[in-house]
């Protein structure tokens, strides 16, 4: 009998065009018996499309950022489990809303968590055409290394699986786009092991236009804030960066 021990939690903002395919694919991952979308104040029909695709939907009335969406999603899963009278909490499988059909590839992300080898696994993705936020990646990578000595290949990856205990050890999550960096630091500091798993996910890349540059500026700000709150000043000195 297949184990049902995974909740796929998908934070989403203005993902009307991609969310249905992502929800349907996430539901095919072995062990997933709950797909929950947190619509983080979308201005389009993300919530309606996700619900029609079979997801449980939680909606923020305004955009509160990815960290807040992840917290809301985990809280909603816990509330569902309480109503079910479930003895053991599900593992939390966080997936971005724009993965579409490649979300179905997430099974290897759960395996090391399920076996107890790690408390959190992080997906490393193949090169994505049109990407380019190396300076934010360097900031996050150097900050994580300075804080906990962990060499993160893709520190900004949003595709993660972790136990409920590891997730709760990292609360409150870092603000906005700093959530992944803060989560890695906090989970490791709490004594959990973290591993990276290569998975062929594909997602929409940010691009290089003005809107993309503004997006990267917000990422940089949020990652820097997450590191500063965790007292990682060395990560904020560009002289410490090394090209990878």
C-alpha positions, 0 to 999 in steps of 0.5 A: 500500500502506498504511504500517504505522508506528503502535503504539497504546499504551493505558494502562488502569486498571479500564476493563473496560467500555470497553477492548474498544471502544477497542481495536477502534477503535484498530485501525482507525486507518490505519497502526496494526498493533499495539495494546498495552494496559498494564493498570496493576494493574486490579482488574477484567477489563481485561486479559482483555477487552483481549486478547479484543478483539485487543490485546497486553497487558502487565500491572502487578501493582500500580497504578504510575501513568500515566507508568509504564504509558506507559514499559512500553508503549513498552518492550514495543513496542520488544521486539516490534520487536526480535523482528520485526527491524524497521529503523525504529521505529513512531511511538507513538500514546498513547490513553486507555482510555475513548475507546471508538469515538472512538479511530478518529478518531486518524488526524489526530494521526499525520499531522504526526508522519509528515510530520516537521512535529512530533516530537509532536502533542497532541489537543485535544478538544471540550468534554466534558459534566460536566468541570471541572478548570480549576485543574489545567489552569491550573497545567499551562498556566502551568508549560509556558509558564514553562518553554518558552514553549509555549501549550498549549490542553489541556496535560493531553490524554493523546491524543498521537503522537510519534516514538520519538526524541522519547519517549526524549528525555523519559525518565524520564517524570513520575510519575502524572498529571504525565506529560503536563505533563512530556512536553510540557516535556521534548520541547520542551526536547530541541529537538523541535517540538510541535503541537496537533490538533483531534480529536473524541474523547470520553471519560469525564469526572471529574465533581464528587463527592467521588471526583472532587475527590480525583482532581483533588487527585492530578492537582494534586499530580502536575502540581506535582511534575512542574513542580518537578522541572523547576525551574519555580517560577513555575508554582507561584505562583497569582498568575501564573495568567490566566483563559482 
